Amino acid sequence: MSLTSQLKDHSSPIGAFFRTRFSHTSSISHMANPQLRAAQQILPQNRESYPYSLIGMAVDYRLRYYFTITQEDGLVANAGAAKLIRRIPEYSVQTMQNFFAGLSQALENVQPCGRMMKDDAEILLARYCFVLALFETVYRSGLVPEMLFVPDIKATVEDLLGTAQDCWIEDICAISRLFYRTQPHLLTKPFILNPTFTGSTYVGGADADLIVDGCLLEIKTSVQNSLDTAWLRQLVGYALLDYDDKYSIQSVGIYMARHGILLKWPIEEYLRLLAGDDDVSLISLRQELSKAIEQYGVIRSERIALVEKESLAELAMRERAGQMSEEGRCLRCGETLSFTEERAAESITKRGTVQLTDIVTLRCPLCDVVSIARYGHPKSPRTDLDKLTQSRRIRHIFDFNLFMVTVIRRNLLDSDEPDP
């Protein structure tokens, strides 16, 4: 359960801590809400069956492209695409690779950073961002949005890009243009996208939208003309989870994307207002949160670990490992693996008895990696040893190549990592 989920869950002790300690939300909302009510906002053309959450995620992606182009393996959506393939095998690795290749090419062509684009380029990027939002939903919730398989599986990149209704895309484009018109000054300042925090793993995961010039910002695409109390506490949570002050957060803010309004507060003032206590500080509140989490047993004995993201590239590599294993070749270099077996080798156990062992050795001559496995020699004279050897060979080659997946990912061949 992530920080945002815990803030919404009334049975969560972490959520209870934030609701109790930061209960003076009206001190913030009473100042901000009149400004939101007075502003014109971009409303959906058709609110019936409108995918508010997906549009919000798509807008997040689109606005981040004003700052920089993130490589595909750095996107949460990339891990979501890999997860989608595991959930619905009809989605192929090749289709997903084609999608991200198309996205990279589109970004290269339109160059979205720091500028307003022409309408056709804006529409194309909005469609890509909507699909990224679909993939991210799969990653974060584990659930596959119905539009990815109803009425049919989206078998091509064109099918995926056509998932969103035109009115949804127009909405994303309008919100994008409003951001550029109202907040161009943000694009000239130092920024960090999707920051995670030292304490993120202690609450089941927490990654913010962005930090710009020391200001921790959350983007909200809500149609409501008031601040949600959960958003206010969400900002507090992110700031407090930066235990080691890695980001040197000086202020916090909420950008109301449909209103074009950036609400911003100095961090110390914000904390004092929400806590209703003039004596609190960022340091003291970080210590309070750490103690509260430890008291509730979330860390140390029952710490929630983040699940490692398996990217689309890693999933494709695993598929390739299976193919190379069937051919008896090394995943890393493509060389045919040498396989030898020493049958019924004698060894003495700790009890002094003789034990017969079959020793299987697999070697890649180019990578200079050797894998040795030992099996008990079959006692039954009826065992077909040649058939058994072939079975061991197939299994051992596959295990070898799975290890090579790790080698490739971590560049272990350049370190002192022992052979498998």
N, C-alpha and C positions, 0 to 999 in steps of 0.2 A: 504494500500500500504506500503510495507516494505521499509527499507532504500535502499536496492539494487535496488528495483523497482523505487524508487524516483530518484536515481542517473541516471537511464536510461531514465526517462520520462522528455522530454524537456519542458513540461508544468508544471512540479512540481516546486514550489518556493524553496523547500528544495534542490532539485537537482541543481537549478540555483545558490543557495548560494554556494554550493561546487564547481561548475564549475567556478564561478567567483573568489571566494576567494582562490582557490587552482588550479590556471591555469597553473602553471609552471611545468607541468608533464614531459616535455622533460628533465629537469635537472636530473630526476631520470632514465627515460627510456634510455637516451643516455649512461648512465654508465652500465646499466644492459643488454640491448639488445644484444650487441656484445658477451657477455658471453653465452647467450641463443643460439645465432646463431652458436656458435662454438661447442656446446655440441651435443652429440648424443642423440636422443630421441626415446622413444617407441611410434610407430605409430600404429593405428588400422590396422588390417589385411585387413579389407574390410570397406571402408568409406561410401559405399552406404547404406543409411537408418541407419546410425550409431547413436545410442542414446547418444549423447555427454553429455547432461545434466544428464541423469540417471547414466551413467558411472561415472561422476564426483561425484554425491552423494554417489554412492556405494563405490568409493575409499575413500571418507571422512569417511564413516562408518568403512571400513576395516582398515584404518590407525589409527583410534581412538582405535581400539581393541588392538593395540600394547601397548597402555598406560594402559587401564583398561577395565573391563567389566561393562557396564552400565546396571542397572536393566531395564527390559522391560518398566515399567511405566515411566521411565525417558527418553525414546526415543520419538522423534517427530513422528517417524514411527508408534508408538503404537496408538497415536491419529489419525494418518492417516488411520490406519486399521479400527478404529471405524467409521471414516467418510466414508470410502468405503462401509461399511455395510449400512449406511444410504442412500448412493447414489445408490447402487445396492443391494437390499435386498436378491438376490440369494446367496450373500456371507454371510455365517453364522458366528455367534459368535464362535461356536465350532471350525470351520476351523481355524479361526484366533488364538484362544487359543492354538490349536494344533501346529500352526506354531511357536508361540513364545515359547511354551514348547519345541519344537524341537530345536529352536535356543539356548535356555538355556542349553539343554543337549549337543548340539554340542560344545558350548563354554566350558562347563565343561570337555568334553572329550579331546578337542584339546589344551586347555590352551594357547591362542594366545599371551598373554601379554609378551612383552619383548623378543621375540624369533622368529626365523625363523622356520616355520612349514614344515612338509612333504607335497609333492604335493597334495595328496588326501585330506588332511585336509585343505590346502589352497583353493583348488577348492570348497570344500563344504562351507567354510565360505564365499567365494566370491559369491556363489549363494544366500546364505542368505542375504548378504549385498545388492545384486541387488534387491531383493524383498523389503527389507527395504527402498531402494531408491524409488521404485514404490509407497509404502505407504506414504512416506514423500511428494512425488509429489502431491498426492491426498490432503494431509493436507494443503500444502502451496498454491496450485493453485486452489483447489476445483474441478479440472478436473481429470477424471479417464483416465489414459493412455490406449490407445486402446488395447494394448497387454494383458490387464487384462480381456477383454471381447470378443476379436476377436482371433480366430474363436469361442471360447467358454469361459464360466466362468471357472476359475481355482478352481475346487471343492475340491481338496485335497492339502495337503502340498507338495506332490510330483509334482502336477501340477504347483504349484506356483514356486517351485525350478527349474522346467524345462522351465520357461518362457524365460530366457536369452539364447541367442545363445552361443555355445561353444567358438567361437572366442572372444565374449565379455568377457566371464569369463577368458579366457587366458590373455586378456588385463589387467583386474583388478589384476590378480595374478602377472603378470610381473611388474606392477607399485608398487604393494605391496612389492615385493622382492627388487626392486630398492630403495625404502624408507629405508628398513632395512639395506641395504648395505651402503648407503650414509649418513644416519642420526641416527645411533645407539646412539650417544651421547645424543640426545634429550630424550631418554627413561630413563635416569638416573636422570633427573631433575624434580623438582616439576611442576605440570601441572594442568590446569583447562580445561575441555572439554565443548564446547558449551556455553561459558559465555554469559549472557545477561547483560544489563547495566541499570543504573538508568534512563537514558534518552530514553531507547528503546521504551517505549509506546508513546513517544512524536512524533515518526516518523513512527508509524504503525508497529513497530516490528523490532528488530535488534539483531541477535545472531551470534557471530563469531564462527570460527571453533575451535580454542583452544588458550590457553596462556601457554607457556612453559618458566619457569624461568624468568617471567616478560616480555617475548616477545610475543606480540599479533601476531598470525600467521593465515594466510589464505592459504588453499590448493587449487591449481588451476591445473586442469587436461587438460588444453587446448593444442592443437597441434601447436599453433602459437609460433613463435620464438621471440615474443616481448611482453612487458607488456601492458595490456589494461589500458587506463586512468581511467576507472571506478573502476578497482581493487585498484589503488593507492588512489583514493578518498574514497573507501569503508573502507580501513584501517583507514584513517583519521576520518571518521564518527564514527567508533566503539570507537576509542580512545577518541574522544571528548564527546561522549555520556556517558562515564564513569565519570559523573559529580562529584561524591563524591570520586573519585580516589580509588574505592574499590579494584581494581586489581593492583594498583601501576605500571602501564605500563611503562617500561623503554625503550623498543624498539619495532619495528614492523617488520614483515617479510612476504614474499610470498614464499611458497614452490612450485616450478614448478615440479609437480609430474611425468611428462613424461621425464623430463630432469634430475631429481635427484639433482636439484640445489636449495639451500636455499638462497634467497636474503634477507638481513637484514640491518636495519638502526636504529641508536639511535633515539628515538622519537623526541627530540627537533630539531636535525639536519634535520630529515625527514620533519617536519612541516615547518621549515625555507626554505628548498629547494622548497617544493610545493607551498608555499605562496609567494616565491620570496621576503621575508622580513626577515632581520636578527633580527628584534626587537620583533617578535612574540614569544609567549610561549604557552605551553599546557594549562595553566590556563587561559590566556587571550583569547585564541581561544575557549575554552569551554564557556566562558562568551559570546563571540560573537555569537556562535551557539544558546545558550539559548535565547538571545535577538531576534535573527532572527526568531526562531521558534515561539516565542510569538508574534512577529510583524506580521507574516503571519497567525496568528489565528489558528495555529494547536493545541496549548494547551490552557488551561483555558476554553474558550468558546466552542472550537471545537476540544477538545483533542481526539485523536484516541485511543481507548482502545483496548488492545489485547483480542481476543476471548478466553475464557477459554477452555483449551483442555479437551475434554471428552475422557478418556482413554478407551481402550478395556475392562478393568475390570469394569469400571463404566457402560459401555453400557450393559455388561453382567448382572450387578447387577439390572439395570432397567428392563431387560427382566425377571429376576427372581422375581422382585417385582410384575410384572403382574401375574405370575404363582401363587405366594403365596397369592396374593389378591383374586384370584378366589377360593382358598381353604379356605379363611377366616383366614389365619395365619400370624403371625408377620414375617417380612423379617429377622429381626435380630436374633431372637431366635427360630423361628418355632412354637411357642406356639399359640394355637387357641385364637383369640381375643374375648373378651366379648363385646357384643353390647346391649345397652339399649336405649329406646326412651321414653321420657315423652311427651305425646301429649297434645296440647291445654293448655300449662302452661300460666297463666295470668301474664301480666306485665303492668306497667303504663308508657305511653310515656311521653315525655316532655310537651305535650299539655294536659296531664291529661286524655287521653283516654285509654281504656283497649285494650291491644293487645294480641292476642293468638299466642303462639310460640311453635313449636315442638323442643325439645332439644334432640339431639342425642349424646350419649357418647360411645366412643370406648376406650377400655383399654387393654394393654398387662400386665398381672399379673407378668410375670418374669422380663420384662424390667422396670416395674413400670412407664410406659408412658401412659398418658391419653390425648385423643383428644376430644374436645367438639365442636359441630357445632350447630348453631341455624337456624331454617327455619321458615318462616311464615306459620302458620297453614292454610291449604286450606279452602277457604270460601265456595266453592261449596259442597253441600251435596252429590253430585254424585261421588265425588272423591273416588277412591278405596284406602283407607288408607293403607291396607296391602301391596298392590302392590307398593305404593309410598314409604313405609318404606323399602321394599326390594331394590328398586332402590337407595335410599339414602345410605343403608348399603353397597352396592357394590361400590358406588362412594367414600364413606367415607373411606372404607378399602384401596382402591387404593391410595387415597390421603395420608392416614396414612403411607403406605409403601413407598411412594415417599419421605415423610419426613424422614423415617428411612434410606433411601439411604444417605441423607445428614448427619444423625446421625452417620452412619457407617464411612462415609468419613472424618468427622471432629471430631469424638469421642466426640460428644456433651454430651453424657450421663455422662461423667466424668467432665463436667463443670456446670456452672449455667445457661445454656441455658433454657428458659422457654419451657413448653410443647406446642405442636401445638394447 
